[in-house]
Each structure stands twice: as structure tokens, then as C-alpha cells.
């Protein structure tokens, strides 16, 4: 493992190993997990803010051979090296959306990167009903360019194979292959309340859900098209008014184009479900923000396809580009698979006994379970209808139609 970095030794480590700070400066070391005012819901890593008396600061991230919040759960520390490598690759493709790294230490499984303290996790900003006009365009550009330029449609075949060999990432992808598609794979032992338990039992009795989650899992496991983030939820997107950064790439592996988009959009289904039942805003405010959430889903997906098509026209290999209709086949598969991964991820996350922080805006337990029910019903309907989808508009229709039926039945 090497040196375990903590608040006691980080100052000497940083001054001896880097030139980021003046040797005579006094450093303050903050464990991010200890900060009650930090919007932080990470489970695994040890992250520290290093700051001098002039306010200059950096973030140190270290992988240890275990999870931060689970005693006895071991993990391969090589995930830190893979995260560094994928960040380097992505910074060469879409530099604006990747934090800058200033120091890497493979021996001690750590790196130091820019401190994004001016940014906030997107998850908590959405919970506060904030709007970001450039979010859809920026996150879709990040996903689309990252996907295309690490795919074999652009890379030499041998280089694509080298990526597949380098980014196997067995332990981290095993977590996602199971937690995203298998009921109760990754729980913390808390008992669900009776209503939550009934919701979970009902959704997993549906044959459609049992079949479609496994079909989506099969695609997620076996389709190695590009280098994916692997855990692109809204807490791993840090945002401010006109820019965003994507963090926590340790789950990276060679997966399907649809992996990151599906996982990202699942988070917007959470926000939408919570929004429909929360009581801290007026009906008009809820409906207006619902339009923003649905519009962001639509714009994110459509702009991804637009940017991917532009990359294709500019840089795809001739052997693919010259075949009429081939890109359209890729786009159809992308839509179908994205819907499956989105619905699977949402159902498994809502099924779990881990706190879903997107629902923390709801205090009443009964209403929180109504939000869970709506999310489950939307995803169930997506599974039933996705074969007929021809565009993202069809998903929006499914969401709105399901909401309307649910609210009329539920006495809203």
C-alpha cells in the first residue's frame, strides 16, 4: 500500500514531494468527509483539502485498500492509477470539463488536483431547484466526445485493444455491474420501512423488470465500445453558473456508449419523482421546474447525438462512414440501451436501503414513498415501451403520461 496519508503527515509529504507550496508556509489540512457543510455523499475514497495561509489550495485524493465507510470491504488500490490515466485521456479530448492534475504518486496511490471549491455538486443544486442554462450542452459534449474519441470508430484498432486491456478494472466494474442491475446487491443492512418494502417487492415481481434489467446488464458487461466514466451520477458533476467539471473517474472501463448517459439520466428521474411530491414550493414552481428537468433530459440526449454525429462526419474511419445507414443503427442502439440502463439504475437505487439524497427534500415518509413509487412506475413503463421509441421525445411522453395517471390515482 505504501504511505497512508492523513492530516498528520500530508503537510510534510506535499512539501517534500511537490513544489506546490512555499516551504515556509503553514498549511491547513481538511478531511473533506469531516466537513458537515460539504455536500458530500461519497463512499470510498480519502480526500483532503490542502490550503496555505494565502488561500491557495489543492485537493489530494488517495485510494486505500478498503472503502471509507465500510469496514472490511477491500478494494484494489490500482483504481487510483486508472483514474489518473483516464483523466489524462479525457483532458486531451475535452479539457474544459476535467480537473487539472498537478502531482501523481503511483507508489502511494495518490494524486493532487485543482481544488474546485467554487463549484457545487449538481445533485444538491438540483435539489434546491436551481437552473443551469448550459448544463445539457456541456455534459453532453463531455460524454459524446469522450465516447467517440476512445472508440474504434476513431482509434486505430490496436490502440482500441490497448485501452480494453489497460482498463479492465475488475473490482470497480464488478460493483457497478451488480449494484446497477441486481436487487439488493449493495445495501448497508438497514431495514426498509413497510411501504418501501412493499414497493420494492412489487417492482421486482414484474417479469418485464426481471428480464430487462438482465438484458441491460449483459450489454453493460460485454459491449466495450469506448472508455466510460462508469459512475456518472450528479454528485460527480461539479457545477457553477457557466461551467462544470466531472470528477471521481475510478470506475472507468471500456463499456457501451449508453453507460454514462443512462446512469446520468437516472438521476433526473429521481429529481422529477421527488419534485412531484415535495411540499416546500408552490404547484406552479413545481410544474415550471419539471419543465426544466424534462427539457434538460431532452437537450442532453439530443445534443449528445448532434455532437457525436459531428465527430463522426469529421473523424470516423472511412470503412464505417461510407456505409449508408450505419450511424443511424448506432443511434438507434444508443437510445434503446440508454433507456434500459437508466431504468435499471433507477430501480436498483430506489430499491436499496441506502439513503437516496435526491429525496431529502421530502420530510414526510409517506410522500417520500410516493416519490419512490412514481420513479419505479416510470421506469417500469420505460421498459415496456422502449422498443417503440424513435427519439428522446418518447421518453418525455412516458414520464409525463405516467405522472398524470399516478397523480390522478394518488389523490394529488
C-alpha positions in Angstrom: 0.0 0.0 0.0 2.8 2.4 0.8 2.3 5.5 2.9 -1.2 6.2 4.4 -1.7 9.9 4.0 -3.6 11.7 6.7 -4.0 15.1 8.4 -0.8 14.5 10.4 1.6 13.8 7.6 0.2 15.4 4.5 2.0 18.8 5.0 5.4 17.2 5.1 4.5 14.9 2.2 3.4 17.8 0.0 6.4 20.0 0.8 8.8 17.1 0.2 7.2 15.7 -2.9 6.0 18.8 -4.7 6.7 22.5 -5.2 3.0 23.5 -4.9 3.6 25.4 -1.7 6.3 27.6 -0.2 8.4 25.5 2.3 7.9 28.2 5.0 4.1 28.4 4.6 1.8 27.0 7.2 -0.7 24.5 5.7 -4.2 23.6 6.8 -5.3 20.1 6.1 -9.0 19.4 5.9 -10.6 15.9 5.6 -13.5 16.6 3.2 -15.5 13.8 4.8 -15.4 15.6 8.2 -16.9 18.8 6.9 -20.6 19.0 7.9 -21.1 21.9 5.5 -19.8 19.9 2.5 -22.3 18.4 0.1 -20.5 15.1 0.0 -22.1 11.6 -0.4 -19.1 9.6 -1.5 -18.5 6.2 0.0 -15.0 5.1 -1.0 -12.0 7.4 -1.0 -10.0 9.6 1.3 -10.0 13.2 0.1 -8.2 16.2 1.7 -8.1 19.9 1.0 -4.7 21.4 1.5 -4.6 25.1 1.9 -2.0 27.7 2.8 -2.5 31.0 4.7 -3.0 32.9 1.5 -5.9 30.8 0.4 -4.1 28.8 -2.2 -5.5 25.2 -2.2 -5.4 21.8 -3.8 -7.2 18.5 -3.4 -5.3 15.3 -2.5 -7.1 12.0 -3.3 -5.7 8.7 -2.1 -7.0 5.2 -2.8 -6.7 2.8 0.2 -7.3 -0.9 0.0 -10.7 -0.6 1.6 -13.8 1.6 1.4 -14.0 4.7 3.6 -17.4 3.9 5.1 -17.4 0.1 5.0 -15.1 -1.8 7.4 -13.7 -4.9 5.9 -14.6 -4.2 2.3 -11.4 -4.4 0.3 -10.6 -2.8 -3.0 -7.7 -2.8 -5.4 -5.7 0.4 -4.9 -4.7 0.4 -8.6 -8.1 2.2 -9.3 -6.2 5.4 -8.4 -3.8 4.9 -11.3 -6.6 4.1 -13.7 -8.5 7.2 -12.6 -5.4 9.4 -13.2 -4.9 7.8 -16.6 -8.5 8.2 -17.7 -8.4 11.8 -16.6 -5.3 12.4 -18.7 -7.0 10.9 -21.7 -10.2 12.9 -21.3 -8.3 16.1 -20.7 -6.8 15.7 -24.1 -10.3 15.3 -25.6 -12.4 17.8 -23.6 -10.1 19.7 -21.3 -12.7 22.2 -20.1 -14.6 19.5 -18.2 -11.7 17.7 -16.4 -9.9 18.9 -13.3 -6.2 19.6 -13.7 -3.8 17.2 -12.0 -0.6 18.7 -10.6 1.1 15.6 -9.0 0.7 11.9 -9.2 2.3 9.3 -6.9 1.7 5.7 -8.1 3.7 4.2 -5.2 1.3 5.7 -2.7 -1.8 5.6 -4.9 -2.5 9.3 -4.7 -2.7 12.4 -6.9 -3.2 16.1 -6.3 -5.5 18.1 -8.4 -7.1 21.5 -8.6 -9.5 22.5 -5.8 -12.9 23.0 -7.3 -14.2 24.8 -4.2 -16.1 27.4 -6.4 -18.2 24.5 -7.8 -21.0 22.6 -6.1 -22.3 19.0 -6.7 -25.0 19.1 -9.3 -27.2 16.8 -7.2 -27.6 19.2 -4.4 -28.1 22.2 -6.7 -30.9 20.4 -8.5 -32.5 19.6 -5.1 -32.5 23.4 -4.5 -34.3 23.8 -7.8 -31.5 25.8 -9.4 -31.2 26.1 -13.1 -28.1 25.9 -15.3 -28.6 27.0 -18.9 -25.5 25.4 -20.3 -25.7 22.1 -18.3 -27.2 20.0 -21.1 -24.8 21.3 -23.7 -21.7 20.9 -21.6 -22.3 17.4 -20.1 -23.5 16.0 -23.4 -20.3 17.4 -25.1 -18.2 15.7 -22.4 -19.9 12.4 -22.9 -20.1 12.5 -26.7 -16.6 13.4 -27.4 -15.2 11.1 -24.7 -17.1 8.3 -26.2 -16.4 8.9 -29.8 -12.6 9.6 -29.5 -12.0 6.5 -27.4 -14.0 4.2 -29.7 -12.7 2.1 -32.6 -14.7 4.3 -35.0 -11.8 6.8 -34.5 -8.9 4.9 -32.9 -6.6 2.5 -34.7 -7.8 -1.0 -33.9 -4.6 -1.9 -32.0 -4.9 1.3 -29.9 -8.5 0.5 -29.0 -7.4 -3.0 -28.0 -4.7 -1.5 -25.7 -7.4 0.6 -24.0 -9.5 -2.5 -23.5 -6.5 -4.3 -22.0 -5.5 -1.4 -19.8 -8.9 -0.5 -18.4 -10.3 -3.9 -17.3 -10.8 -2.5 -13.7 -12.2 -5.8 -12.4 -13.3 -4.8 -8.9 -14.7 -1.4 -9.6 -16.7 -2.5 -12.6 -17.9 -5.6 -10.6 -19.6 -3.2 -8.2 -21.4 -1.3 -11.0 -22.3 -4.5 -12.9 -24.2 -5.7 -9.9 -25.3 -2.6 -8.0 -26.9 -1.1 -11.1 -28.8 -4.2 -12.2 -29.2 -6.7 -9.3 -31.8 -6.3 -6.5 -30.3 -5.7 -3.0 -26.7 -6.3 -4.2 -25.2 -3.4 -2.3 -27.1 -2.5 0.8 -25.9 -1.4 4.2 -28.2 -3.6 6.3 -30.8 -1.1 7.3 -34.4 -2.3 7.2 -36.7 -0.6 4.7 -40.0 0.7 6.1 -43.0 -1.4 5.3 -44.3 0.7 2.5 -40.9 0.9 0.9 -40.5 -2.8 1.2 -43.9 -3.3 -0.5 -42.8 -1.1 -3.4 -39.6 -3.0 -3.8 -41.3 -6.4 -3.7 -43.9 -5.3 -6.3 -41.4 -3.9 -8.8 -39.2 -6.9 -8.7 -42.1 -9.3 -9.2 -42.7 -7.8 -12.6 -41.4 -10.1 -15.2 -40.6 -7.2 -17.5 -38.3 -5.7 -14.9 -36.5 -9.0 -14.2 -35.8 -9.6 -17.9 -35.0 -6.1 -19.0 -32.5 -5.4 -16.1 -30.6 -8.5 -17.0 -30.6 -7.7 -20.7 -29.2 -4.2 -19.9 -26.6 -5.8 -17.6 -25.5 -8.0 -20.4 -24.9 -5.0 -22.6 -23.2 -3.1 -19.8 -20.8 -6.0 -19.2 -20.0 -7.2 -22.7 -20.1 -4.2 -25.1 -16.7 -2.5 -24.9 -17.2 0.4 -27.3 -15.4 3.2 -25.5 -13.8 4.4 -22.3 -16.7 5.3 -20.0 -16.7 7.2 -16.7 -18.6 4.3 -15.1 -20.3 6.2 -12.2 -21.6 9.4 -13.8 -24.2 10.4 -11.2 -25.0 14.0 -10.4 -22.7 14.2 -7.3 -19.8 13.5 -9.7 -20.7 16.6 -11.8 -19.5 19.8 -10.1 -21.1 22.9 -11.4 -21.2 26.7 -11.2 -23.1 29.2 -13.3 -21.4 28.7 -16.7 -19.1 25.7 -16.3 -18.8 22.2 -15.0 -16.2 19.6 -14.1 -16.5 15.8 -14.0 -14.8 14.0 -11.1 -14.4 10.6 -9.5 -13.5 8.5 -12.5 -12.2 5.4 -10.7 -14.9 3.2 -12.0 -13.7 3.8 -15.6 -13.7 0.9 -18.0 -14.3 0.1 -21.7 -18.1 -0.1 -21.9 -21.1 0.8 -24.1 -21.7 4.3 -25.4 -25.0 4.1 -23.4 -23.5 3.5 -20.0 -22.8 7.1 -18.8 -25.9 8.6 -20.4 -28.2 6.0 -18.9 -26.7 6.4 -15.4 -26.8 10.2 -15.7 -30.4 10.4 -16.8 -31.5 8.1 -14.0 -30.6 10.9 -11.6 -33.0 13.2 -13.4 -35.8 10.7 -12.9 -35.0 10.9 -9.1 -35.3 14.7 -9.2 -38.5 14.5 -11.2 -40.1 12.0 -8.8 -39.2 14.0 -5.8 -40.4 17.2 -7.4 -43.9 15.9 -7.9 -44.5 15.3 -4.2 -42.3 17.8 -2.4 -44.2 20.4 -0.4 -41.7 23.3 0.0 -42.8 25.0 -3.2 -45.9 26.0 -5.0 -47.6 24.0 -7.7 -46.6 26.5 -10.3 -43.0 26.3 -9.1 -43.0 22.6 -9.3 -44.5 22.5 -12.8 -42.1 25.1 -14.1 -39.1 23.3 -12.7 -40.5 20.0 -14.0 -40.3 21.5 -17.5 -36.7 22.5 -16.9 -35.8 18.9 -15.8 -37.6 17.3 -18.7 -36.0 19.9 -21.1 -32.6 19.1 -19.7 -33.1 15.4 -20.3 -34.2 16.1 -23.8 -31.4 18.6 -24.6 -28.7 16.4 -23.1 -29.6 13.4 -25.2 -30.2 15.3 -28.4 -27.0 17.4 -28.1 -25.1 14.2 -27.4 -26.3 12.8 -30.7 -25.6 16.1 -32.5 -22.0 16.3 -31.3 -21.4 12.5 -31.9 -22.7 13.0 -35.5 -20.3 16.0 -36.0 -17.4 13.9 -34.7 -18.4 11.1 -37.0 -18.6 13.3 -40.1 -15.2 14.8 -39.2 -13.2 11.9 -37.9 -14.8 8.5 -38.3 -12.9 5.9 -40.3 -13.9 5.7 -44.0 -14.8 2.0 -43.6 -17.7 3.0 -41.3 -18.6 6.4 -42.7 -19.1 5.2 -46.3 -21.8 2.7 -45.3 -25.3 4.4 -45.6 -27.4 3.9 -42.5 -24.7 2.6 -40.2 -24.6 5.7 -38.0 -28.4 5.6 -37.7 -28.0 2.0 -36.4 -25.6 3.2 -33.8 -28.0 5.9 -32.8 -31.0 3.5 -32.5 -29.0 1.1 -30.3 -27.8 4.1 -28.2 -31.4 5.2 -27.5 -32.6 1.7 -26.7 -29.7 0.8 -24.4 -29.6 4.2 -22.7 -33.3 3.7 -21.7 -32.5 0.2 -20.3 -29.5 1.3 -18.2 -31.4 4.4 -17.0 -34.4 2.4 -15.8 -32.2 -0.4 -14.3 -30.1 2.1 -12.4 -33.1 4.0 -11.1 -35.0 0.9 -9.9 -31.9 -0.6 -8.2 -31.0 2.7 -6.5 -34.6 3.3 -5.2 -34.9 -0.4 -4.2 -31.8 -0.1 -2.0 -31.7 0.8 1.7 -29.0 3.4 1.2 -30.4 6.9 1.6 -31.2 8.4 -1.7 -30.2 12.0 -1.1 -32.3 13.3 -4.1 -35.4 12.6 -1.8 -34.1 14.5 1.2 -36.2 17.5 0.1 -39.2 15.5 1.3 -39.6 15.2 5.1 -42.8 13.1 5.2 -42.1 9.4 4.9 -45.4 8.7 3.2 -44.7 11.3 0.5 -41.1 10.0 0.1 -42.6 6.6 -0.6 -44.9 8.2 -3.2 -41.9 9.6 -4.9 -40.3 6.2 -4.9 -43.4 4.7 -6.4 -43.6 7.2 -9.1 -39.9 6.6 -10.0 -40.5 2.9 -10.1 -43.6 3.2 -12.3 -41.9 5.5 -14.8 -39.0 3.0 -15.1 -41.4 0.0 -15.4 -43.2 1.8 -18.2 -39.9 2.7 -20.0 -39.0 -1.0 -20.0 -42.4 -1.8 -21.6 -42.3 0.9 -24.2 -38.6 1.4 -25.2 -38.8 -1.0 -28.1 -41.1 1.5 -29.8 -39.0 4.7 -29.0 -37.7 6.6 -32.0 -36.3 9.6 -30.1 -35.9 11.0 -26.6 -39.3 12.7 -27.0 -40.9 9.3 -26.5 -39.2 9.1 -23.0 -40.6 12.5 -22.1 -44.1 11.4 -23.1 -43.7 8.2 -21.0 -42.7 10.3 -18.0 -45.5 12.8 -18.3 -48.2 10.2 -19.1 -47.1 8.1 -16.1 -47.0 11.1 -13.8 -50.5 12.1 -14.9 -52.0 8.7 -14.3 -50.2 8.3 -11.0 -51.2 11.7 -9.6 -54.9 11.2 -10.5 -54.9 7.8 -8.8 -53.0 9.0 -5.8 -55.3 11.8 -4.9 -52.9 14.7 -5.7 
